Amino acid sequence: MNIQIFGASKSFDTRKAERWFKERRIKYQYIDVPSKGLSPREYQSVKQKVGFEALVDTKSRAYEAHYMAYLTPEAREEKLLEHPELFRTPIVRNGREATVGYCPEVWATWE
């Protein structure tokens, strides 16, 4: 397994995801989304698996501050890549597989 956790240090679900992998002694790579973001290729790979709507944190302050609800779909994608604090975390990748949020039932099936 080649696990990547894209998360925010202040996110409770990100910490739960890290703990889940640590308890099972599964090595993972942690990437801080607010400071690093996702590369365009990583973003496309994750979006293909989970869809755009699952990636956007509609409950965040940044969502309202950037008027995401009022933008066209193309503009929303651009804004999401420009402002990584809009991503819902954790985003967990295993090769081509991906999940958004805390999903231990899915991670348990990964090999």
N, C-alpha and C positions, 0 to 999 in steps of 0.2 A: 504494500500500500504506500501511496505517496500522498499523504494528507496535507492540505493547506487550509489553515483557518484564517480567513480575513475577518478581523473583528476590531472592536473598539475597547480600549482598556477600561472604560467606565461602564461597559455593557454587561449586565448581569448574565444574559444568555451566553455571551462570549466566554465568560469565566466558567460557566457550567459546562460548555462544550470542551474547553481545555481540560477541565477536571475529568470529564468522561473519558477522554483519550489517555490522560495520564494514569487513571485507575486501571486501565487495560494494558498499560505499557506499550501503547501505540505511538510511535514517533510522529511528530507533525511539525510543520513550519508555520509560525505565526507571522502574519502581516498586519500591521496597524493601518486600518483603512483611512481614518481621518488624516493621517500624515502622508501615507504613500498612495492610497487609492488603488484602483485596479487598472491594469493596462488595457488598452482597447481590445486586444485578443482575449485576455482573460474575461473581460466583460462579455464579449460576444459568446464565448464558450458557456459561461454561466447562464446568460440570458436565454440561450438556446435550450437549456435543460429546464429552467424554472419559470421563464417568462419575465417580461419587464415589470409587471405590476408587483410581483413578489419581491423584487429587488429594492423598491422604493419604500422608505419608512415614512408613511403618511402621517404618523403621529409625532414626528419630530418637529422641533421649533424651526429648523432649517427649511422644512417643507413649506411652511407658511411664509417664512421670510423671503423665500425665492419665488413665491407665487406659482408653485408647481401645478396646482389644480387648474390654473387658467392658461397653461401653455399647450401648444400643439404637440403631438407625439414626438416629432423630430426634435423640437426645441427641448422637450423634457429629457430626451436621451443626452443631448449636448450638455444640459445643465447638470445632469447626474454625474457625468464624467468630469465636469469642471469642479464640482463641489462634492467630494467623496463623503462628507458628513450626511448626505441624503440616503446613503445605502443602509438597508436594514441588515443588522448583523446578528449572529455570525453567518458568514458565507463559508461553507465547508466544501472543499473540492477533493475528489479522489480521482485523478486522471480526468476522464470525460464526465464523470458523475458529479453532481452538485446538489447541495441543499441550502436553504436559507432559513435561519432560525435554529432552534434547538430541536433536533430530530434524531434521538438515539435509536429509535426503531429502524430507521433507514441505515444509519451508520453501522449497526450490528450486522447487516446483510452484506456489507462491503468486504471484499477480500483483497 
